[in-house]
Amino acid sequence: MKKIFTYLLVVLGLSSSALYAGGFQLNEHGAKAVAMGGAFTAVSNDPSAVYWNGAGLSFLRGTHFMLSTHAIQPKSSFRGVLPNVDEYKLIDQTFFPTNFFASHYINDQWAVGFGFTVPFGLGTKWDDEWVGRYLAVETELQVLTLSPVVSFRPFDELAISAGFVYSFANVLIERKNPQTPFTGDALIKLEGDDKSAFGYNLGLMYKPIDKLTFGISYHSQIEYDFEGTATSTGAQQLIDAKRLPMGDIKAKLTTPFNLAFGVAYQALDNLLLSADFQLVGWSSYDTLAVDFVDPNYTDVASPRMYEDSFILRFGLDYQFNQELSLQGGIYFDKNPVPNEYLNPSLPETDRLGFSIGAEYKFFNNLALRGSYLFIRGSELRIENSKEYYSGNSGFNGVYNTFANVFSLSLLYSL
Amino acid sequence: MKKIFLSLLIVFAVVLFFNACEDRSDLTAPAPLNGKSGNADLTKYVAIGNSLTAGYQSGTLFYSAQIYAFPYLIAKQAGVEMTGLKVSDPGLGGRLEIKSLSPFTLYTNPNAGSPMNLSLPAPYQNLGVPGALAYDVLFATNKDNCASAVFAGTPNPYFDLVLRNSALNIGTQLQQALAQNPTLITLWIGNNDVLGYATSGGTAPSAPTNATQFQQLFGGICNGISQAGKQAVVANIPNVSAIPFFTTVGPQIALSTPWYQLAPQGVVGLVYQKTGGTIGVADSVSLLTGTNLVTLRGSSYAPLLGQPTGKFYRDNGLAIPIGIDTTKPFGFHPQNPWPNSLILDTDEIQIANQAVANYNSIIASTAANFNFAVVDINSVFNQIRQNDFTGGTVYNGVTFRTTFVTGGLFSLDGVHPTNQGQAIIANEFIKVINNKYNAQFPLIDVSTIPGSLIFAGKINYQNGYPILPPEVFKHLLF
């Protein structure tokens, strides 16, 4: 009888949760950049250049500080599983990524900057009894970075920059697992963090003529070695028999590189137009593997098969008068997830962003900026899902997503 | 200039506004079937049967599992409601639960639930009565005139709970079915006519219902249905030797007994008591291959093999029979043999298999006579049993075997299917209904049916055998 249970396997497809993905990447670094649809690589005329394009620091005289906070409210619904069309909604959550930038112009050649940013900081939460609970209940990824940047301007028209990125991250994945043939579900929770991961960034800004600026910015991949624990809430018998995951786990993850090309044109004395093309190297994310330290558990790996994606951005900045300027922007963000691997832990679809914003200068050295960004995910109907919510039944259905993003920045100059 | 900017802003605002409106596509849910598809009409579907039809599992009838009995699943797929006896968890006493998986230990839940809807003022549509024989469908109206009461002196209270004749006064399972003017009847009866014999190791009753009687009884039921102008879909009887109640303990004895040490002492196999009092020997190969089948009840006594013990007799309140010497090694000595009631030996297997073969040919020919469709459950289970040795049978991505507990098909009593086992059975019925009546009722996604083996607290175990206290099988009804 003991023997029978050596091949009893309550198979745990821990595999299927997306640990992070495009939708968890935050491009919200300062209200003005957001207001201009993120077409900021060739603009970068405030301390957030530390993130957008460090070379911009060389064109920014003085010493400046900028503190920004964003309120992000993602909304998603799923209707399915086809042929059923019951609707399930993501539980409302608001995320408040906050960032801080400082810049200092040393001389006509050198400038330095420092940034604290949250490049990933979103999550999703579904009801723990919903139809897709075996795929996702709660998923959250938070990445914080500290980044010093130095910029060098060898010629009047050209500046280049390099920055070092120190990053720490934590991740939470929670989902259910059926205990079939036994009764009930087990709740599986994976938590992990990496307290030190490193990356770099490079920037270039070129102003061939006064009215025209080109920018290139590169953010490297960052490899994270997550260490953490798996805990299961389920039948004690399954836990004792090591059929539910418990104990230390490790997982490697690589966040994608970002390569952005930007152009900005001063169309009128008081109107700046900008455009960006940003390449996101999501193909770094082809497999998600979770290793158990205890050899009694089988390590799991699942294909994610993300594809490189891109974001196309357009922005404008209009100087209304001495105190007030207005911004607007629009962008298109290509979904990196092939439809068949789309997972409700991150309902990814192609997205359009529409943004407006304003800056008001109270004093010469103090300005307040605010922006609103509406993100609209295109409706996505999936009929060939390889994400199995049960047995070999694909999680087919229709996703609708949108998000509201409110941003506020305070800019102070010495 | 400002005009340009303002017009840009307006265009932008308009675009934003239209995009903010949700352009959600209309999705249409599948049209409700309301019981009808093709020529099939399940608007008043009635099921006649035994424990399998009632949704009995793990030694009792309890709500959280019985709602997955195949008749309810069929009704759900057809989009109709179905009434039936419901008993709150943990059932009417004696539910088997898992104390521990490794080592594997069972336990009997001492608590009992109660019937939930006895006062329904109409006959139940699910007329499955745990323990019912073919005889009962035609003749039993209460616990005191059912076959077990009449022939073995054991009243079966489920007849009172399901038929409720003291209030309804309608009569037998068949009469109650026809009184509802059913649009379709499923009939799955006859399992107990052989199972009682087999599970008691060929002792109680001492023979399966004989074929002639079965022919009269089954023919009588079908004739009654047909006379009333009703249609039935009937299922045949699965082979008893493919269920874990018989296939679990024997191989374990074969594998865990040190035969090479026993051989010099003249012990070449399990020494057991045959019907009639003679002694038989089941060697390890026969135990391994199922030529002799040790019942699941035997798992309580298998750890005692070779010991001088009379525990079996004490546990069951039996006097030690003449000629038995409990100081001799249990199961290895002709004077303290493995009890007859715990083994279905080659001869008895032959009798049980012959009975099943007879019943199934009777079921096939009778159904053909009345133009009723037949669900060949026997072939399905035989196929699953065969696939056990080649990786199992996959339904909707889930692999099933007939093995005890791990196989996913059978509940903890080793006889009755799990929820998912019931879903597989329901799909076989649906396929036949669809085929017979040119209907398109959807099949069940077996993987979405929840598990039904229940966990309890923890206790100890012995020698690698599952601990199945003797009282575990007190409530076993088929």
HADDOCK unambig.tbl for C-alpha pairs under 7 A between the chains (distance, minus, plus):
assign (segid A and resid 1 and name CA) (segid B and resid 104 and name CA) 6.93 0.50 0.50
assign (segid A and resid 1 and name CA) (segid B and resid 252 and name CA) 6.55 0.50 0.50
assign (segid A and resid 1 and name CA) (segid B and resid 464 and name CA) 6.18 0.50 0.50
assign (segid A and resid 1 and name CA) (segid B and resid 465 and name CA) 5.64 0.50 0.50
assign (segid A and resid 1 and name CA) (segid B and resid 466 and name CA) 6.35 0.50 0.50
assign (segid A and resid 2 and name CA) (segid B and resid 102 and name CA) 6.50 0.50 0.50
assign (segid A and resid 2 and name CA) (segid B and resid 103 and name CA) 5.89 0.50 0.50
assign (segid A and resid 2 and name CA) (segid B and resid 104 and name CA) 6.71 0.50 0.50
assign (segid A and resid 2 and name CA) (segid B and resid 464 and name CA) 5.77 0.50 0.50
assign (segid A and resid 5 and name CA) (segid B and resid 102 and name CA) 6.83 0.50 0.50
assign (segid A and resid 8 and name CA) (segid B and resid 406 and name CA) 5.72 0.50 0.50
assign (segid A and resid 83 and name CA) (segid B and resid 29 and name CA) 6.46 0.50 0.50
assign (segid A and resid 83 and name CA) (segid B and resid 30 and name CA) 6.49 0.50 0.50
assign (segid A and resid 84 and name CA) (segid B and resid 29 and name CA) 5.54 0.50 0.50
assign (segid A and resid 84 and name CA) (segid B and resid 30 and name CA) 6.93 0.50 0.50
assign (segid A and resid 85 and name CA) (segid B and resid 27 and name CA) 6.56 0.50 0.50
assign (segid A and resid 85 and name CA) (segid B and resid 28 and name CA) 6.96 0.50 0.50
assign (segid A and resid 85 and name CA) (segid B and resid 29 and name CA) 5.62 0.50 0.50
assign (segid A and resid 179 and name CA) (segid B and resid 451 and name CA) 6.68 0.50 0.50
assign (segid A and resid 180 and name CA) (segid B and resid 450 and name CA) 6.28 0.50 0.50
assign (segid A and resid 180 and name CA) (segid B and resid 451 and name CA) 4.12 0.50 0.50
assign (segid A and resid 181 and name CA) (segid B and resid 408 and name CA) 5.18 0.50 0.50
assign (segid A and resid 181 and name CA) (segid B and resid 451 and name CA) 4.10 0.50 0.50
assign (segid A and resid 181 and name CA) (segid B and resid 452 and name CA) 6.05 0.50 0.50
assign (segid A and resid 181 and name CA) (segid B and resid 453 and name CA) 6.05 0.50 0.50
assign (segid A and resid 182 and name CA) (segid B and resid 451 and name CA) 4.64 0.50 0.50
assign (segid A and resid 182 and name CA) (segid B and resid 452 and name CA) 5.21 0.50 0.50
assign (segid A and resid 182 and name CA) (segid B and resid 453 and name CA) 4.13 0.50 0.50
assign (segid A and resid 182 and name CA) (segid B and resid 454 and name CA) 5.92 0.50 0.50
assign (segid A and resid 183 and name CA) (segid B and resid 450 and name CA) 6.69 0.50 0.50
assign (segid A and resid 183 and name CA) (segid B and resid 451 and name CA) 4.49 0.50 0.50
assign (segid A and resid 183 and name CA) (segid B and resid 452 and name CA) 4.55 0.50 0.50
assign (segid A and resid 183 and name CA) (segid B and resid 453 and name CA) 5.36 0.50 0.50
assign (segid A and resid 183 and name CA) (segid B and resid 454 and name CA) 5.51 0.50 0.50
assign (segid A and resid 184 and name CA) (segid B and resid 451 and name CA) 6.83 0.50 0.50
assign (segid A and resid 235 and name CA) (segid B and resid 455 and name CA) 6.91 0.50 0.50
assign (segid A and resid 237 and name CA) (segid B and resid 100 and name CA) 5.25 0.50 0.50
assign (segid A and resid 237 and name CA) (segid B and resid 101 and name CA) 5.83 0.50 0.50
assign (segid A and resid 238 and name CA) (segid B and resid 101 and name CA) 6.97 0.50 0.50
assign (segid A and resid 241 and name CA) (segid B and resid 101 and name CA) 6.28 0.50 0.50
assign (segid A and resid 241 and name CA) (segid B and resid 102 and name CA) 5.65 0.50 0.50
assign (segid A and resid 354 and name CA) (segid B and resid 16 and name CA) 6.51 0.50 0.50
assign (segid A and resid 379 and name CA) (segid B and resid 24 and name CA) 6.91 0.50 0.50
assign (segid A and resid 390 and name CA) (segid B and resid 447 and name CA) 5.60 0.50 0.50
assign (segid A and resid 390 and name CA) (segid B and resid 448 and name CA) 5.94 0.50 0.50
assign (segid A and resid 391 and name CA) (segid B and resid 396 and name CA) 5.59 0.50 0.50
assign (segid A and resid 391 and name CA) (segid B and resid 397 and name CA) 4.41 0.50 0.50
assign (segid A and resid 391 and name CA) (segid B and resid 398 and name CA) 5.47 0.50 0.50
assign (segid A and resid 391 and name CA) (segid B and resid 447 and name CA) 4.87 0.50 0.50
assign (segid A and resid 392 and name CA) (segid B and resid 396 and name CA) 5.58 0.50 0.50
assign (segid A and resid 392 and name CA) (segid B and resid 397 and name CA) 4.45 0.50 0.50
assign (segid A and resid 393 and name CA) (segid B and resid 396 and name CA) 6.95 0.50 0.50
